[in-house]
Amino acid sequence: MKKLCALLSVVLCCMATTLLAQPPGGGQMDPAAMVQRMKERMKPMLIEKTKLSDAQADKVIETQVWAMGEMRGMRDLTEDQRAAKMKSINEEKEKKWKDIPLTDDQIKSVNTFFEEMRKNRMQGGGPRQGAGK
């Protein structure tokens, strides 16, 4: 009986972890919720690493979420179409960042920050508060 209870406990823990791993709606989060979540989790690190103001960091995150939304659905495009669309989105994103206004050095540090975040995610990590200290 103890073995059965232990086994059921392990199975229930695994199921709960799997169910809580993705937000409702099959992993699709509405853009406003995504912006809020990124501001909560990523903004302190963004400010620390890039030395942006609070208002600048908010606008950078909003622009980043906009760009991520624009990139959805690109799987169906050919490689050339995908490259052209990525170039267009990145150019528009940088234009929006200049309009905040951010300097070229700030844009470079923001791009470096997001590239590091992308590498961490690909290696199985995520945004971690205080990482790299």
The first five atom37 places (N, CA, C, CB, O) and aatype in JSON, in Angstrom:
{
  "aatype": [12, 11, 11, 10, 4, 0, 10, 10, 15, 19, 19, 10, 4, 4, 12, 0, 16, 16, 10, 10, 0, 5, 14, 14, 7, 7, 7, 5, 12, 3, 14, 0, 0, 12, 19, 5, 1, 12, 11, 6, 1, 12, 11, 14, 12, 10, 9, 6, 11, 16, 11, 10, 15, 3, 0, 5, 0, 3, 11, 19, 9, 6, 16, 5, 19, 17, 0, 12, 7, 6, 12, 1, 7, 12, 1, 3, 10, 16, 6, 3, 5, 1, 0, 0, 11, 12, 11, 15, 9, 2, 6, 6, 11, 6, 11, 11, 17, 11, 3, 9, 14, 10, 16, 3, 3, 5, 9, 11, 15, 19, 2, 16, 13, 13, 6, 6, 12, 1, 11, 2, 1, 12, 5, 7, 7, 7, 14, 1, 5, 7, 0, 7, 11],
  "atom_mask": [
    [1, 1, 1, 1, 1],
    [1, 1, 1, 1, 1],
    [1, 1, 1, 1, 1],
    [1, 1, 1, 1, 1],
    [1, 1, 1, 1, 1],
    [1, 1, 1, 1, 1],
    [1, 1, 1, 1, 1],
    [1, 1, 1, 1, 1],
    [1, 1, 1, 1, 1],
    [1, 1, 1, 1, 1],
    [1, 1, 1, 1, 1],
    [1, 1, 1, 1, 1],
    [1, 1, 1, 1, 1],
    [1, 1, 1, 1, 1],
    [1, 1, 1, 1, 1],
    [1, 1, 1, 1, 1],
    [1, 1, 1, 1, 1],
    [1, 1, 1, 1, 1],
    [1, 1, 1, 1, 1],
    [1, 1, 1, 1, 1],
    [1, 1, 1, 1, 1],
    [1, 1, 1, 1, 1],
    [1, 1, 1, 1, 1],
    [1, 1, 1, 1, 1],
    [1, 1, 1, 0, 1],
    [1, 1, 1, 0, 1],
    [1, 1, 1, 0, 1],
    [1, 1, 1, 1, 1],
    [1, 1, 1, 1, 1],
    [1, 1, 1, 1, 1],
    [1, 1, 1, 1, 1],
    [1, 1, 1, 1, 1],
    [1, 1, 1, 1, 1],
    [1, 1, 1, 1, 1],
    [1, 1, 1, 1, 1],
    [1, 1, 1, 1, 1],
    [1, 1, 1, 1, 1],
    [1, 1, 1, 1, 1],
    [1, 1, 1, 1, 1],
    [1, 1, 1, 1, 1],
    [1, 1, 1, 1, 1],
    [1, 1, 1, 1, 1],
    [1, 1, 1, 1, 1],
    [1, 1, 1, 1, 1],
    [1, 1, 1, 1, 1],
    [1, 1, 1, 1, 1],
    [1, 1, 1, 1, 1],
    [1, 1, 1, 1, 1],
    [1, 1, 1, 1, 1],
    [1, 1, 1, 1, 1],
    [1, 1, 1, 1, 1],
    [1, 1, 1, 1, 1],
    [1, 1, 1, 1, 1],
    [1, 1, 1, 1, 1],
    [1, 1, 1, 1, 1],
    [1, 1, 1, 1, 1],
    [1, 1, 1, 1, 1],
    [1, 1, 1, 1, 1],
    [1, 1, 1, 1, 1],
    [1, 1, 1, 1, 1],
    [1, 1, 1, 1, 1],
    [1, 1, 1, 1, 1],
    [1, 1, 1, 1, 1],
    [1, 1, 1, 1, 1],
    [1, 1, 1, 1, 1],
    [1, 1, 1, 1, 1],
    [1, 1, 1, 1, 1],
    [1, 1, 1, 1, 1],
    [1, 1, 1, 0, 1],
    [1, 1, 1, 1, 1],
    [1, 1, 1, 1, 1],
    [1, 1, 1, 1, 1],
    [1, 1, 1, 0, 1],
    [1, 1, 1, 1, 1],
    [1, 1, 1, 1, 1],
    [1, 1, 1, 1, 1],
    [1, 1, 1, 1, 1],
    [1, 1, 1, 1, 1],
    [1, 1, 1, 1, 1],
    [1, 1, 1, 1, 1],
    [1, 1, 1, 1, 1],
    [1, 1, 1, 1, 1],
    [1, 1, 1, 1, 1],
    [1, 1, 1, 1, 1],
    [1, 1, 1, 1, 1],
    [1, 1, 1, 1, 1],
    [1, 1, 1, 1, 1],
    [1, 1, 1, 1, 1],
    [1, 1, 1, 1, 1],
    [1, 1, 1, 1, 1],
    [1, 1, 1, 1, 1],
    [1, 1, 1, 1, 1],
    [1, 1, 1, 1, 1],
    [1, 1, 1, 1, 1],
    [1, 1, 1, 1, 1],
    [1, 1, 1, 1, 1],
    [1, 1, 1, 1, 1],
    [1, 1, 1, 1, 1],
    [1, 1, 1, 1, 1],
    [1, 1, 1, 1, 1],
    [1, 1, 1, 1, 1],
    [1, 1, 1, 1, 1],
    [1, 1, 1, 1, 1],
    [1, 1, 1, 1, 1],
    [1, 1, 1, 1, 1],
    [1, 1, 1, 1, 1],
    [1, 1, 1, 1, 1],
    [1, 1, 1, 1, 1],
    [1, 1, 1, 1, 1],
    [1, 1, 1, 1, 1],
    [1, 1, 1, 1, 1],
    [1, 1, 1, 1, 1],
    [1, 1, 1, 1, 1],
    [1, 1, 1, 1, 1],
    [1, 1, 1, 1, 1],
    [1, 1, 1, 1, 1],
    [1, 1, 1, 1, 1],
    [1, 1, 1, 1, 1],
    [1, 1, 1, 1, 1],
    [1, 1, 1, 1, 1],
    [1, 1, 1, 1, 1],
    [1, 1, 1, 1, 1],
    [1, 1, 1, 1, 1],
    [1, 1, 1, 0, 1],
    [1, 1, 1, 0, 1],
    [1, 1, 1, 0, 1],
    [1, 1, 1, 1, 1],
    [1, 1, 1, 1, 1],
    [1, 1, 1, 1, 1],
    [1, 1, 1, 0, 1],
    [1, 1, 1, 1, 1],
    [1, 1, 1, 0, 1],
    [1, 1, 1, 1, 1]
  ],
  "atom_positions": [
    [[0.82, -1.19, 0.0], [0.0, 0.0, 0.0], [0.87, 1.27, 0.0], [-0.94, -0.01, 1.21], [0.57, 2.25, -0.68]],
    [[1.97, 1.22, 0.78], [2.87, 2.37, 0.83], [3.5, 2.62, -0.54], [3.97, 2.16, 1.89], [3.67, 3.76, -0.96]],
    [[3.85, 1.53, -1.21], [4.46, 1.66, -2.54], [3.48, 2.29, -3.52], [4.92, 0.3, -3.07], [3.86, 3.13, -4.33]],
    [[2.22, 1.88, -3.44], [1.19, 2.42, -4.33], [0.99, 3.91, -4.07], [-0.14, 1.66, -4.13], [0.88, 4.7, -5.01]],
    [[0.95, 4.3, -2.8], [0.8, 5.72, -2.46], [2.0, 6.53, -2.96], [0.63, 5.91, -0.94], [1.84, 7.63, -3.49]],
    [[3.19, 5.98, -2.79], [4.39, 6.67, -3.24], [4.38, 6.83, -4.76], [5.65, 5.92, -2.79], [4.71, 7.89, -5.27]],
    [[4.01, 5.78, -5.46], [3.95, 5.81, -6.91], [2.92, 6.84, -7.39], [3.61, 4.42, -7.46], [3.18, 7.61, -8.31]],
    [[1.75, 6.84, -6.76], [0.72, 7.81, -7.13], [1.18, 9.24, -6.87], [-0.58, 7.53, -6.36], [0.9, 10.14, -7.65]],
    [[1.9, 9.44, -5.77], [2.41, 10.78, -5.46], [3.37, 11.25, -6.53], [3.1, 10.78, -4.11], [3.31, 12.41, -6.96]],
    [[4.27, 10.37, -6.97], [5.23, 10.73, -8.01], [4.52, 11.06, -9.31], [6.24, 9.59, -8.22], [4.84, 12.04, -9.97]],
    [[3.55, 10.24, -9.68], [2.8, 10.46, -10.92], [2.04, 11.78, -10.86], [1.83, 9.29, -11.18], [2.04, 12.54, -11.83]],
    [[1.39, 12.06, -9.73], [0.64, 13.32, -9.61], [1.57, 14.53, -9.65], [-0.15, 13.32, -8.3], [1.22, 15.55, -10.24]],
    [[2.74, 14.43, -9.05], [3.71, 15.54, -9.11], [4.16, 15.78, -10.55], [4.93, 15.24, -8.21], [4.26, 16.92, -10.99]],
    [[4.43, 14.71, -11.26], [4.86, 14.85, -12.67], [3.76, 15.48, -13.51], [5.24, 13.48, -13.25], [4.02, 16.34, -14.35]],
    [[2.52, 15.05, -13.29], [1.4, 15.61, -14.04], [1.21, 17.09, -13.72], [0.11, 14.83, -13.75], [0.98, 17.89, -14.62]],
    [[1.3, 17.45, -12.46], [1.11, 18.85, -12.06], [2.2, 19.72, -12.67], [1.12, 18.99, -10.52], [1.92, 20.82, -13.14]],
    [[3.44, 19.24, -12.67], [4.54, 19.98, -13.26], [4.3, 20.22, -14.75], [5.86, 19.25, -13.05], [4.52, 21.32, -15.25]],
    [[3.86, 19.19, -15.44], [3.59, 19.31, -16.87], [2.44, 20.27, -17.14], [3.26, 17.94, -17.47], [2.52, 21.09, -18.06]],
    [[1.4, 20.19, -16.35], [0.25, 21.06, -16.57], [0.56, 22.52, -16.28], [-0.92, 20.6, -15.72], [0.03, 23.41, -16.94]],
    [[1.41, 22.77, -15.31], [1.74, 24.14, -14.95], [2.85, 24.74, -15.78], [2.11, 24.2, -13.51], [3.13, 25.93, -15.68]],
    [[3.49, 23.93, -16.6], [4.64, 24.4, -17.38], [4.23, 25.37, -18.48], [5.36, 23.22, -17.99], [5.04, 26.22, -18.86]],
    [[3.01, 25.28, -18.98], [2.58, 26.14, -20.07], [1.39, 26.97, -19.64], [2.23, 25.32, -21.31], [0.53, 26.49, -18.9]],
    [[1.34, 28.2, -20.09], [0.19, 29.03, -19.77], [-1.06, 28.51, -20.47], [0.45, 30.48, -20.17], [-0.95, 27.75, -21.43]],
    [[-2.24, 28.9, -20.0], [-3.48, 28.46, -20.65], [-3.5, 28.85, -22.12], [-4.7, 29.04, -19.94], [-2.89, 29.85, -22.52]],
    [[-4.2, 28.08, -22.92], [-4.33, 28.39, -24.33], [-3.26, 27.76, -25.19], [0.0, 0.0, 0.0], [-2.96, 28.26, -26.27]],
    [[-2.68, 26.67, -24.73], [-1.71, 25.94, -25.54], [-0.39, 26.66, -25.69], [0.0, 0.0, 0.0], [0.29, 26.48, -26.7]],
    [[-0.02, 27.47, -24.71], [1.28, 28.13, -24.77], [1.23, 29.51, -25.38], [0.0, 0.0, 0.0], [2.24, 30.22, -25.39]],
    [[0.09, 29.92, -25.91], [-0.04, 31.25, -26.5], [-0.52, 32.22, -25.43], [-1.01, 31.23, -27.71], [-1.6, 32.05, -24.86]],
    [[0.28, 33.23, -25.17], [-0.06, 34.23, -24.17], [-0.43, 35.5, -24.91], [1.12, 34.46, -23.16], [0.18, 35.84, -25.92]],
    [[-1.43, 36.2, -24.4], [-1.8, 37.44, -25.08], [-0.68, 38.46, -24.9], [-3.15, 38.0, -24.54], [0.0, 38.46, -23.87]],
    [[-0.47, 39.33, -25.89], [0.67, 40.25, -25.87], [0.76, 41.11, -24.61], [0.62, 41.13, -27.06], [1.86, 41.34, -24.11]],
    [[-0.36, 41.59, -24.11], [-0.34, 42.43, -22.91], [0.17, 41.63, -21.71], [-1.74, 43.0, -22.61], [0.94, 42.14, -20.9]],
    [[-0.28, 40.39, -21.6], [0.18, 39.53, -20.5], [1.66, 39.22, -20.65], [-0.63, 38.23, -20.44], [2.39, 39.16, -19.67]],
    [[2.11, 39.03, -21.9], [3.52, 38.74, -22.14], [4.39, 39.94, -21.77], [3.75, 38.35, -23.6], [5.45, 39.78, -21.16]],
    [[3.94, 41.14, -22.12], [4.68, 42.35, -21.77], [4.78, 42.46, -20.25], [3.99, 43.61, -22.36], [5.86, 42.73, -19.72]],
    [[3.67, 42.24, -19.56], [3.67, 42.34, -18.1], [4.61, 41.31, -17.49], [2.25, 42.16, -17.56], [5.37, 41.62, -16.57]],
    [[4.56, 40.09, -17.99], [5.42, 39.02, -17.46], [6.9, 39.33, -17.7], [5.05, 37.66, -18.12], [7.73, 39.13, -16.81]],
    [[7.22, 39.83, -18.89], [8.61, 40.18, -19.18], [9.08, 41.35, -18.32], [8.77, 40.52, -20.67], [10.23, 41.39, -17.89]],
    [[8.18, 42.31, -18.06], [8.56, 43.43, -17.2], [8.85, 42.94, -15.79], [7.43, 44.49, -17.18], [9.79, 43.41, -15.14]],
    [[8.06, 41.99, -15.31], [8.27, 41.46, -13.97], [9.57, 40.65, -13.88], [7.1, 40.59, -13.56], [10.34, 40.8, -12.93]],
    [[9.81, 39.81, -14.86], [10.93, 38.87, -14.79], [12.23, 39.4, -15.37], [10.57, 37.62, -15.48], [13.31, 39.14, -14.83]],
    [[12.15, 40.14, -16.44], [13.34, 40.48, -17.21], [13.8, 41.92, -17.0], [13.08, 40.25, -18.66], [14.99, 42.21, -17.12]],
    [[12.89, 42.81, -16.7], [13.22, 44.22, -16.62], [14.35, 44.54, -15.64], [11.99, 45.0, -16.24], [15.24, 45.31, -15.98]],
    [[14.35, 43.97, -14.43], [15.47, 44.29, -13.52], [16.84, 43.91, -14.11], [15.28, 43.57, -12.2], [17.8, 44.66, -13.97]],
    [[16.91, 42.77, -14.76], [18.18, 42.35, -15.38], [18.52, 43.25, -16.56], [18.1, 40.89, -15.84], [19.68, 43.61, -16.76]],
    [[17.51, 43.62, -17.35], [17.73, 44.5, -18.5], [18.31, 45.84, -18.04], [16.41, 44.72, -19.28], [19.26, 46.34, -18.63]],
    [[17.73, 46.4, -17.0], [18.21, 47.69, -16.47], [19.63, 47.54, -15.93], [17.26, 48.21, -15.36], [20.49, 48.39, -16.19]],
    [[19.87, 46.47, -15.19], [21.2, 46.25, -14.6], [22.28, 46.11, -15.66], [21.17, 45.02, -13.72], [23.36, 46.7, -15.55]],
    [[21.99, 45.31, -16.7], [23.02, 45.02, -17.7], [23.2, 46.12, -18.74], [22.68, 43.74, -18.4], [24.29, 46.29, -19.28]],
    [[22.14, 46.87, -19.03], [22.21, 47.86, -20.09], [22.23, 49.29, -19.58], [21.05, 47.68, -21.03], [22.5, 50.22, -20.34]],
    [[21.95, 49.49, -18.3], [21.94, 50.82, -17.67], [20.87, 51.73, -18.27], [23.31, 51.49, -17.81], [21.05, 52.95, -18.33]],
    [[19.76, 51.14, -18.72], [18.64, 51.93, -19.22], [17.83, 52.48, -18.06], [17.74, 51.1, -20.16], [17.93, 51.97, -16.94]],
    [[17.05, 53.5, -18.31], [16.11, 54.0, -17.3], [14.92, 53.04, -17.25], [15.65, 55.48, -17.63], [14.75, 52.2, -18.13]],
    [[14.11, 53.2, -16.22], [12.91, 52.37, -16.07], [11.98, 52.54, -17.27], [12.18, 52.73, -14.76], [11.47, 51.56, -17.8]],
    [[11.76, 53.78, -17.68], [10.86, 54.06, -18.82], [11.43, 53.5, -20.12], [10.63, 55.58, -18.96], [10.69, 52.95, -20.94]],
    [[12.75, 53.63, -20.31], [13.37, 53.09, -21.52], [13.22, 51.56, -21.55], [14.87, 53.49, -21.6], [12.91, 50.98, -22.59]],
    [[13.44, 50.91, -20.41], [13.34, 49.46, -20.34], [11.92, 49.0, -20.67], [13.75, 48.95, -18.94], [11.73, 48.0, -21.36]],
    [[10.92, 49.73, -20.18], [9.52, 49.39, -20.5], [9.29, 49.43, -22.0], [8.54, 50.35, -19.8], [8.68, 48.51, -22.56]],
    [[9.76, 50.48, -22.66], [9.54, 50.62, -24.1], [10.34, 49.58, -24.89], [9.93, 52.03, -24.56], [9.86, 49.09, -25.92]],
    [[11.54, 49.24, -24.42], [12.33, 48.2, -25.09], [11.59, 46.87, -25.02], [13.74, 48.07, -24.43], [11.5, 46.16, -26.02]],
    [[11.05, 46.53, -23.85], [10.33, 45.27, -23.69], [9.08, 45.26, -24.55], [9.96, 45.04, -22.22], [8.78, 44.24, -25.19]],
    [[8.34, 46.36, -24.59], [7.14, 46.43, -25.43], [7.5, 46.22, -26.9], [6.43, 47.78, -25.25], [6.79, 45.53, -27.63]],
    [[8.6, 46.81, -27.34], [9.04, 46.66, -28.72], [9.48, 45.23, -28.99], [10.18, 47.63, -29.03], [9.21, 44.68, -30.06]],
    [[10.16, 44.62, -28.04], [10.61, 43.23, -28.2], [9.42, 42.29, -28.34], [11.49, 42.8, -27.01], [9.44, 41.39, -29.18]],
    [[8.38, 42.49, -27.53], [7.18, 41.65, -27.62], [6.49, 41.88, -28.96], [6.2, 41.96, -26.44], [5.99, 40.93, -29.57]],
    [[6.45, 43.13, -29.43], [5.88, 43.4, -30.75], [6.63, 42.61, -31.82], [5.94, 44.93, -31.07], [6.02, 41.98, -32.68]],
    [[7.98, 42.63, -31.76], [8.79, 41.93, -32.76], [8.55, 40.42, -32.69], [10.29, 42.23, -32.55], [8.46, 39.76, -33.72]],
    [[8.44, 39.89, -31.48], [8.17, 38.45, -31.33], [6.83, 38.09, -31.97], [8.19, 38.03, -29.83], [6.69, 37.04, -32.6]],
    [[5.84, 38.95, -31.79], [4.53, 38.72, -32.4], [4.59, 38.75, -33.92], [0.0, 0.0, 0.0], [3.92, 37.97, -34.59]],
    [[5.41, 39.65, -34.45], [5.56, 39.76, -35.9], [6.25, 38.52, -36.48], [6.36, 41.02, -36.26], [6.03, 38.17, -37.64]],
    [[7.08, 37.86, -35.68], [7.83, 36.7, -36.16], [7.02, 35.4, -36.13], [9.08, 36.53, -35.33], [7.43, 34.4, -36.7]],
    [[5.88, 35.44, -35.45], [5.05, 34.23, -35.42], [4.55, 33.91, -36.82], [3.85, 34.41, -34.44], [4.3, 34.81, -37.62]],
    [[4.4, 32.66, -37.1], [3.87, 32.24, -38.38], [4.87, 32.25, -39.51], [0.0, 0.0, 0.0], [4.49, 32.11, -40.68]],
    [[6.16, 32.4, -39.19], [7.17, 32.44, -40.25], [7.62, 31.05, -40.67], [8.37, 33.25, -39.79], [8.39, 30.91, -41.62]],
    [[7.17, 30.02, -39.99], [7.57, 28.65, -40.33], [7.14, 28.25, -41.73], [7.0, 27.67, -39.33], [7.8, 27.44, -42.39]],
    [[6.04, 28.81, -42.18], [5.5, 28.44, -43.49], [6.2, 29.16, -44.64], [4.01, 28.73, -43.53], [5.95, 28.86, -45.81]],
    [[7.08, 30.11, -44.32], [7.77, 30.86, -45.36], [9.01, 30.11, -45.84], [8.15, 32.25, -44.86], [9.57, 29.28, -45.13]],
    [[9.42, 30.43, -47.06], [10.68, 29.86, -47.55], [11.82, 30.52, -46.78], [10.84, 30.07, -49.11], [11.63, 31.52, -46.1]],
    [[13.0, 29.95, -46.91], [14.16, 30.5, -46.19], [14.44, 31.94, -46.6], [15.41, 29.63, -46.45], [14.74, 32.79, -45.76]],
    [[14.34, 32.23, -47.9], [14.57, 33.59, -48.39], [13.5, 34.56, -47.87], [14.6, 33.61, -49.92], [13.81, 35.68, -47.46]],
    [[12.24, 34.12, -47.89], [11.15, 34.96, -47.39], [11.33, 35.23, -45.89], [9.79, 34.29, -47.65], [11.13, 36.34, -45.42]],
    [[11.71, 34.18, -45.16], [11.92, 34.3, -43.72], [13.05, 35.3, -43.42], [12.25, 32.92, -43.1], [12.93, 36.15, -42.54]],
    [[14.15, 35.19, -44.17], [15.29, 36.1, -43.98], [14.88, 37.55, -44.27], [16.48, 35.69, -44.89], [15.26, 38.46, -43.53]],
    [[14.12, 37.74, -45.33], [13.68, 39.1, -45.69], [12.75, 39.67, -44.61], [12.96, 39.09, -47.05], [12.87, 40.83, -44.24]],
    [[11.84, 38.84, -44.12], [10.91, 39.31, -43.09], [11.67, 39.61, -41.79], [9.81, 38.25, -42.84], [11.38, 40.6, -41.12]],
    [[12.62, 38.75, -41.42], [13.42, 38.98, -40.21], [14.18, 40.3, -40.32], [14.41, 37.8, -39.98], [14.24, 41.08, -39.37]],
    [[14.76, 40.55, -41.49], [15.51, 41.79, -41.7], [14.59, 42.99, -41.54], [16.17, 41.8, -43.11], [14.95, 43.97, -40.89]],
    [[13.41, 42.91, -42.13], [12.45, 44.0, -42.05], [12.01, 44.24, -40.6], [11.23, 43.7, -42.94], [11.94, 45.38, -40.16]],
    [[11.71, 43.18, -39.87], [11.28, 43.3, -38.47], [12.4, 43.89, -37.62], [10.86, 41.92, -37.92], [12.15, 44.77, -36.8]],
    [[13.63, 43.4, -37.81], [14.76, 43.91, -37.03], [15.04, 45.39, -37.33], [16.0, 43.08, -37.31], [15.38, 46.14, -36.42]],
    [[14.89, 45.79, -38.58], [15.08, 47.2, -38.93], [14.02, 48.08, -38.27], [15.04, 47.39, -40.47], [14.31, 49.15, -37.74]],
    [[12.78, 47.6, -38.3], [11.68, 48.35, -37.67], [11.87, 48.41, -36.16], [10.32, 47.71, -38.02], [11.61, 49.44, -35.54]],
    [[12.33, 47.3, -35.56], [12.57, 47.26, -34.12], [13.66, 48.28, -33.74], [12.99, 45.83, -33.68], [13.5, 49.02, -32.77]],
    [[14.74, 48.32, -34.49], [15.81, 49.28, -34.19], [15.33, 50.71, -34.37], [17.03, 49.03, -35.09], [15.71, 51.59, -33.6]],
    [[14.49, 50.96, -35.37], [13.92, 52.29, -35.57], [13.09, 52.68, -34.36], [13.06, 52.34, -36.86], [13.18, 53.81, -33.87]],
    [[12.28, 51.75, -33.86], [11.45, 52.03, -32.67], [12.33, 52.3, -31.46], [10.5, 50.85, -32.38], [12.02, 53.16, -30.64]],
    [[13.45, 51.56, -31.34], [14.36, 51.79, -30.22], [15.02, 53.16, -30.33], [15.44, 50.68, -30.17], [15.23, 53.82, -29.31]],
    [[15.35, 53.59, -31.53], [15.96, 54.92, -31.71], [14.95, 56.01, -31.36], [16.46, 55.12, -33.16], [15.32, 57.09, -30.88]],
    [[13.66, 55.73, -31.59], [12.61, 56.69, -31.29], [12.33, 56.81, -29.79], [11.33, 56.3, -32.01], [11.63, 57.74, -29.38]],
    [[12.86, 55.91, -28.95], [12.58, 55.92, -27.5], [13.07, 57.21, -26.83], [13.24, 54.72, -26.82], [12.24, 57.77, -26.12]],
    [[14.22, 57.74, -26.94], [15.36, 57.44, -27.79], [16.43, 56.64, -27.04], [15.95, 58.74, -28.34], [16.66, 56.83, -25.85]],
    [[17.08, 55.75, -27.79], [18.25, 55.03, -27.31], [19.43, 55.41, -28.21], [18.02, 53.47, -27.32], [19.26, 55.65, -29.4]],
    [[20.61, 55.47, -27.62], [21.82, 55.73, -28.4], [22.23, 54.44, -29.1], [22.97, 56.26, -27.48], [21.72, 53.36, -28.8]],
    [[23.16, 54.55, -30.04], [23.66, 53.35, -30.73], [24.3, 52.38, -29.75], [24.68, 53.75, -31.82], [24.15, 51.17, -29.89]],
    [[25.01, 52.91, -28.74], [25.63, 52.04, -27.73], [24.57, 51.33, -26.9], [26.56, 52.87, -26.82], [24.73, 50.15, -26.57]],
    [[23.5, 52.03, -26.55], [22.42, 51.4, -25.8], [21.73, 50.31, -26.62], [21.39, 52.45, -25.36], [21.4, 49.25, -26.1]],
    [[21.52, 50.57, -27.9], [20.91, 49.57, -28.78], [21.81, 48.34, -28.86], [20.67, 50.15, -30.19], [21.33, 47.21, -28.82]],
    [[23.1, 48.57, -28.97], [24.04, 47.46, -29.02], [23.97, 46.64, -27.73], [25.49, 47.97, -29.25], [23.96, 45.41, -27.78]],
    [[23.92, 47.3, -26.58], [23.86, 46.56, -25.31], [22.52, 45.84, -25.15], [24.08, 47.52, -24.13], [22.48, 44.75, -24.57]],
    [[21.43, 46.42, -25.65], [20.12, 45.75, -25.59], [20.14, 44.51, -26.49], [18.98, 46.72, -26.02], [19.66, 43.45, -26.08]],
    [[20.69, 44.64, -27.7], [20.79, 43.48, -28.59], [21.64, 42.38, -27.96], [21.38, 43.89, -29.95], [21.3, 41.2, -28.06]],
    [[22.75, 42.75, -27.32], [23.6, 41.78, -26.64], [22.83, 41.09, -25.52], [24.88, 42.47, -26.09], [22.93, 39.88, -25.35]],
    [[22.08, 41.87, -24.75], [21.28, 41.31, -23.65], [20.31, 40.26, -24.16], [20.51, 42.43, -22.92], [20.24, 39.15, -23.62]],
    [[19.55, 40.59, -25.21], [18.56, 39.64, -25.72], [19.24, 38.43, -26.37], [17.63, 40.33, -26.73], [18.69, 37.33, -26.32]],
    [[20.39, 38.61, -26.97], [21.13, 37.49, -27.55], [21.58, 36.53, -26.44], [22.36, 38.0, -28.35], [21.5, 35.31, -26.59]],
    [[22.06, 37.08, -25.32], [22.45, 36.24, -24.19], [21.25, 35.49, -23.63], [23.1, 37.09, -23.09], [21.36, 34.32, -23.27]],
    [[20.11, 36.17, -23.55], [18.88, 35.51, -23.06], [18.49, 34.37, -23.99], [17.72, 36.54, -22.94], [18.08, 33.3, -23.53]],
    [[18.6, 34.6, -25.29], [18.25, 33.58, -26.27], [19.19, 32.37, -26.12], [18.33, 34.15, -27.71], [18.73, 31.23, -26.16]],
    [[20.48, 32.62, -25.95], [21.44, 31.53, -25.77], [21.15, 30.75, -24.5], [22.87, 32.08, -25.72], [21.23, 29.52, -24.5]],
    [[20.8, 31.44, -23.42], [20.47, 30.76, -22.16], [19.24, 29.87, -22.32], [20.22, 31.79, -21.06], [19.21, 28.75, -21.81]],
    [[18.23, 30.36, -23.03], [17.03, 29.55, -23.26], [17.35, 28.31, -24.07], [15.94, 30.37, -23.97], [16.84, 27.23, -23.79]],
    [[18.2, 28.46, -25.08], [18.54, 27.33, -25.95], [19.35, 26.29, -25.2], [19.31, 27.81, -27.17], [19.35, 25.11, -25.56]],
    [[20.06, 26.72, -24.14], [20.86, 25.79, -23.35], [20.05, 25.23, -22.19], [22.11, 26.48, -22.83], [20.6, 24.54, -21.33]],
    [[18.77, 25.52, -22.16], [17.9, 24.97, -21.13], [17.73, 25.89, -19.93], [0.0, 0.0, 0.0], [17.0, 25.55, -19.0]],
    [[18.38, 27.02, -19.96], [18.2, 27.98, -18.87], [17.14, 28.97, -19.26], [0.0, 0.0, 0.0], [16.63, 28.95, -20.38]],
    [[16.82, 29.81, -18.35], [15.87, 30.86, -18.63], [16.38, 32.13, -18.02], [0.0, 0.0, 0.0], [17.52, 32.19, -17.55]],
    [[15.56, 33.15, -18.0], [16.01, 34.37, -17.33], [16.13, 34.1, -15.85], [15.04, 35.55, -17.59], [15.18, 33.64, -15.21]],
    [[17.28, 34.38, -15.3], [17.52, 34.16, -13.89], [17.95, 35.47, -13.26], [18.59, 33.05, -13.67], [18.88, 36.13, -13.72]],
    [[17.27, 35.84, -12.21], [17.62, 37.06, -11.5], [19.0, 36.9, -10.89], [16.56, 37.4, -10.42], [19.28, 35.89, -10.25]],
    [[19.83, 37.86, -11.1], [21.16, 37.84, -10.51], [22.15, 36.94, -11.22], [0.0, 0.0, 0.0], [23.25, 36.73, -10.73]],
    [[21.77, 36.41, -12.38], [22.69, 35.54, -13.12], [23.86, 36.35, -13.63], [21.97, 34.84, -14.3], [23.71, 37.51, -14.01]],
    [[25.01, 35.73, -13.63], [26.19, 36.37, -14.16], [26.9, 37.26, -13.18], [0.0, 0.0, 0.0], [27.79, 38.02, -13.56]],
    [[26.51, 37.2, -11.91], [27.19, 38.01, -10.89], [28.32, 37.24, -10.3], [26.22, 38.44, -9.78], [29.02, 37.74, -9.42]]
  ]
}
